[in-house]
């Protein structure tokens, strides 16, 4: 009996140590720390708060030379400054002189950023990862991150400012890829662009998970033992208020009709950052999860005639290399030379 109790105590101590290390690692996660730089421009979002963002041109005045606008969404670190540099690098590599394309990098801040940088009270802030799935802001008002993107598209649809705009690209890598994929499903801003005959494309690069329309998953055994595996942002159950009034069938129809490019790094094969059972049910790595999702969508009743899957050879989980690769430039600027479609 004494030996049994000793073993139980040792097991409990070991479990506590493991849990303690896991919690410490979670506390030390890079996205828990304040961002180093806050974007310098601001966009009012429906009178509910302001969104920081980077702009390559001042859109407070008419920009008749702009024919393309590219929105680049940062990853989980909220490092919009680094993504803005990558966006500029891609623009130069594509041969754009900076006059025909407007680069836009919004920044979805967290409470820790507001405090560290002593930002105004009207600055929108979300939970550390809630913005990836369209959750409501924590302050100053419950604005969905998707509503923030709607506000950007509303600005771009203003023909007084953009009389010659022809195309908008919403592109994201990693956590930003999650936003781009979910916004391609849920986003309402496209309607404003369509009324002005402006095309829109969604570029989904290396996200760690996707929103499924069916209850099947690539790793069925994990899904079977995972409560809530089909909840939003992984599936259609429990959708947030922004899209709760639209049926899954209508959301799928909308998504299928949209122009979507899945941009997948062939070396992004390490275990994905999302290690929840909801994420693990989608596959072992970001590369595997991307192809599994695209294949599953292609086999649905409607198919995906407007969706493309492009492999980026020799690139892992690197936003800069993904966006500035030949396929990245093709997705953002329609530059030639990709040739990696599968």
C-alpha positions in Angstrom: 0.0 0.0 0.0 2.8 2.4 0.9 4.6 1.6 -2.4 1.3 2.3 -4.3 0.8 5.6 -2.6 4.4 6.6 -3.3 4.0 5.8 -7.0 0.8 7.8 -7.1 2.6 10.7 -5.4 5.5 10.5 -7.8 3.2 10.4 -10.8 1.3 13.4 -9.5 4.6 15.3 -9.0 5.8 14.4 -12.5 2.4 15.5 -13.9 2.7 18.8 -12.0 6.1 19.4 -13.3 5.1 18.7 -16.9 2.0 20.9 -16.6 4.1 23.6 -14.9 6.6 23.6 -17.8 3.7 23.7 -20.3 2.1 26.6 -18.6 5.5 28.4 -18.3 6.0 27.9 -22.1 2.6 29.2 -22.7 3.3 32.3 -20.6 6.5 32.8 -22.5 4.9 32.4 -25.9 6.1 35.3 -28.2 2.6 36.5 -29.0 2.0 37.1 -25.3 4.6 40.0 -25.5 3.8 43.5 -26.7 4.6 44.3 -30.3 7.7 46.3 -30.9 6.1 48.7 -33.4 2.6 50.0 -33.9 1.4 50.9 -37.4 1.3 54.7 -38.0 -2.0 55.1 -39.9 -5.5 54.8 -38.5 -8.8 53.7 -40.0 -12.2 54.4 -38.2 -14.3 51.2 -38.1 -18.0 52.1 -38.1 -17.6 54.6 -35.3 -16.7 51.7 -33.0 -13.0 52.1 -32.8 -9.9 52.7 -34.8 -7.7 50.2 -36.5 -3.9 50.8 -36.9 -2.5 50.0 -40.3 0.4 50.7 -42.7 -0.3 52.3 -46.1 2.1 52.7 -49.0 0.2 55.8 -50.2 -1.9 58.4 -48.4 -5.5 57.5 -49.1 -7.0 60.6 -47.6 -6.7 62.1 -51.2 -7.7 60.8 -54.6 -5.3 58.1 -56.0 -6.2 57.8 -59.7 -3.1 55.9 -60.5 -3.9 53.0 -58.2 -5.3 50.0 -60.1 -4.6 47.2 -57.5 -4.8 47.1 -53.7 -3.1 44.4 -51.7 -4.0 43.7 -48.1 -1.4 41.7 -46.3 -2.4 40.1 -43.0 0.3 39.5 -40.3 0.7 36.3 -38.3 0.1 35.5 -34.7 3.0 37.8 -33.5 1.0 40.9 -34.8 4.3 42.1 -36.4 2.6 44.2 -39.0 5.9 46.2 -39.5 7.8 43.1 -40.7 4.9 42.1 -43.0 4.9 45.7 -44.4 8.5 45.3 -45.3 7.8 42.0 -47.0 4.9 43.6 -48.9 7.2 46.3 -50.1 9.9 43.7 -51.1 7.2 41.8 -53.1 6.1 45.0 -54.8 9.6 45.8 -55.9 10.2 42.2 -57.0 7.1 42.3 -59.1 8.3 45.4 -60.9 5.6 47.7 -59.5 6.9 51.3 -59.2 4.7 51.9 -56.2 2.3 54.1 -58.1 -0.1 51.5 -59.5 -0.5 49.2 -56.4 -1.5 50.2 -52.9 0.0 48.0 -50.1 -2.1 47.8 -46.9 -1.1 46.0 -43.7 -3.6 46.2 -40.9 -2.6 45.4 -37.3 -4.9 43.4 -35.0 -3.5 44.5 -31.6 -4.0 42.9 -28.1 -4.6 44.5 -24.7 -0.9 44.0 -23.9 0.0 46.3 -26.9 -2.4 49.0 -25.8 -0.9 49.1 -22.3 2.8 48.9 -23.4 2.5 51.7 -26.0 -0.1 53.8 -24.1 -2.4 53.9 -27.1 -5.6 55.9 -27.2 -8.7 54.3 -25.6 -10.4 54.1 -29.0 -7.8 51.7 -30.4 -9.3 48.3 -31.2 -7.8 45.3 -29.5 -8.6 41.6 -29.5 -7.6 38.6 -27.5 -4.2 37.1 -28.5 -5.7 34.8 -31.1 -9.4 35.7 -31.3 -8.9 38.0 -34.3 -7.8 35.0 -36.4 -11.4 33.7 -36.5 -13.4 36.9 -36.6 -14.0 37.2 -32.8 -15.3 40.5 -31.4 -12.8 43.0 -30.1 -12.3 43.2 -26.3 -12.5 47.0 -26.6 -13.5 49.7 -27.0 -16.5 48.0 -28.6 -17.2 44.4 -29.7 -16.1 44.8 -33.3 -15.3 41.7 -35.3 -11.9 41.6 -37.0 -13.9 40.8 -40.1 -15.8 44.1 -39.7 -12.4 45.8 -39.6 -11.6 44.2 -43.0 -15.0 45.3 -44.2 -14.1 48.8 -43.4 -10.9 48.6 -45.4 -12.9 47.2 -48.4 -15.5 49.9 -48.0 -12.7 52.5 -48.2 -11.3 50.9 -51.4 -14.8 50.8 -53.0 -15.0 54.6 -52.8 -14.6 55.7 -56.4 -13.9 59.3 -55.3 -10.6 58.1 -53.9 -10.0 55.1 -56.2 -11.5 55.9 -59.6 -9.4 53.3 -61.4 -9.1 50.4 -58.9 -9.7 47.1 -60.7 -8.6 44.4 -58.2 -8.2 43.8 -54.5 -6.1 41.0 -53.0 -6.6 39.8 -49.4 -3.5 37.8 -48.5 -2.3 36.3 -45.2 0.4 34.0 -44.0 0.2 31.7 -40.9 -2.2 33.4 -38.5 -3.0 35.9 -41.2 -3.7 32.9 -43.5 -6.3 31.8 -41.0 -8.0 35.3 -41.3 -7.8 35.2 -45.1 -9.4 31.8 -45.3 -12.2 32.5 -42.8 -12.8 36.0 -44.3 -13.2 34.4 -47.7 -16.0 32.4 -46.2 -17.6 35.0 -44.1 -16.6 38.4 -45.4 -19.3 40.9 -46.4 -17.0 43.6 -47.8 -16.8 41.9 -51.2 -20.3 43.0 -52.1 -19.3 46.7 -51.9 -16.4 46.0 -54.3 -18.6 44.0 -56.7 -21.0 47.0 -57.0 -18.1 49.0 -58.3 -16.9 46.2 -60.6 -13.8 45.6 -58.6 -12.5 42.0 -58.5 -11.2 40.4 -55.3 -8.9 37.5 -54.7 -8.0 35.7 -51.4 -4.5 34.2 -50.9 -4.3 31.7 -48.0 -0.6 31.0 -47.2 0.4 28.3 -44.7 -2.3 28.6 -42.0 -2.3 26.0 -39.2 -6.1 25.3 -39.6 -9.1 25.8 -41.9 -12.9 26.1 -41.4 -14.5 22.9 -42.7 -18.1 22.7 -44.1 -18.5 19.0 -43.4 -17.9 17.0 -40.2 -15.3 14.7 -41.8 -11.7 15.3 -41.0 -8.4 13.9 -42.4 -7.6 12.2 -39.0 -11.0 10.8 -38.1 -9.8 9.1 -35.0 -8.7 12.4 -33.4 -12.0 14.1 -34.5 -14.0 11.2 -32.9 -12.5 11.9 -29.5 -12.4 15.7 -29.7 -15.3 17.5 -28.3 -16.1 20.7 -30.3 -13.8 19.7 -33.2 -16.5 21.1 -35.6 -16.9 24.4 -33.7 -15.9 27.6 -35.5 -13.1 28.4 -36.4 -12.6 24.8 -37.3 -16.1 24.0 -38.5 -19.6 25.5 -38.8 -21.0 25.0 -35.3 -21.1 27.9 -32.8 -20.3 30.6 -35.4 -19.7 34.1 -34.0 -22.3 36.8 -34.4 -20.7 38.3 -37.5 -21.8 35.2 -39.5 -24.3 33.5 -37.3 -27.3 34.7 -39.4 -26.0 32.9 -42.5 -26.5 29.2 -43.0 -23.5 26.9 -43.6 -24.9 26.1 -47.1 -25.0 29.8 -48.0 -21.5 30.3 -46.6 -20.2 27.4 -48.6 -21.8 28.7 -51.8 -20.2 32.1 -51.2 -16.8 30.5 -50.6 -16.9 28.3 -53.6 -17.7 31.2 -55.9 -14.8 33.3 -54.6 -11.3 33.4 -56.2 -9.0 31.6 -53.7 -5.4 30.6 -54.0 -3.9 28.2 -51.4 -0.2 29.0 -51.2 1.6 26.1 -49.5 5.4 25.9 -48.7 6.6 22.4 -49.5 9.0 22.5 -46.5 6.3 23.6 -44.0 6.1 20.0 -42.8 7.0 20.4 -39.1 4.1 19.8 -36.6 1.8 22.7 -36.9 1.6 25.3 -34.2 -2.0 24.5 -33.5 -1.7 21.4 -31.4 -5.3 21.4 -30.2 -7.3 18.2 -31.0 -9.3 20.4 -33.4 -6.2 21.3 -35.3 -4.6 17.8 -35.1 -7.7 16.3 -36.6 -6.9 18.3 -39.8 -3.5 16.6 -40.2 0.1 16.7 -38.9 1.6 19.8 -40.6 0.5 23.0 -42.3 1.5 21.6 -45.7 -0.5 18.4 -45.1 -3.5 20.3 -43.7 -3.6 22.6 -46.7 -3.7 19.9 -49.3 -6.1 17.8 -47.3 -8.5 20.8 -47.0 -8.2 21.7 -50.7 -8.8 18.1 -51.7 -11.8 17.8 -49.4 -13.4 20.9 -50.8 -12.7 19.8 -54.4 -14.7 16.6 -53.7 -17.7 18.4 -52.3 -20.9 18.5 -54.5 -20.1 21.9 -55.9 -16.4 21.4 -56.4 -14.0 24.4 -56.3 -13.6 25.7 -59.9 -12.4 29.1 -58.6 -9.9 27.7 -56.2 -6.2 26.9 -56.9 -3.5 25.2 -54.9 0.1 26.4 -55.5 3.1 24.7 -54.0 6.0 27.0 -53.1 9.0 24.7 -53.6 11.8 24.8 -51.0 10.1 27.2 -48.6 9.0 26.4 -45.1 7.1 28.5 -42.6 8.5 31.9 -43.7 6.1 34.7 -44.6 8.7 36.8 -46.3 9.9 33.9 -48.6 6.3 32.9 -49.3 5.1 36.3 -50.4 8.2 37.1 -52.4 8.5 33.7 -54.2 7.5 33.5 -57.8 4.2 31.9 -56.8 3.7 34.6 -54.1 4.2 37.3 -56.8 1.9 35.5 -59.1 -0.8 35.4 -56.4 -0.4 39.0 -55.4 0.5 40.7 -58.7 -0.3 38.2 -61.5 3.4 38.0 -62.2 4.5 35.2 -64.5 6.7 32.2 -63.6 4.9 30.3 -60.9 4.2 26.9 -62.5 3.6 25.1 -59.2 -0.2 24.5 -59.4 -1.4 21.1 -58.3 
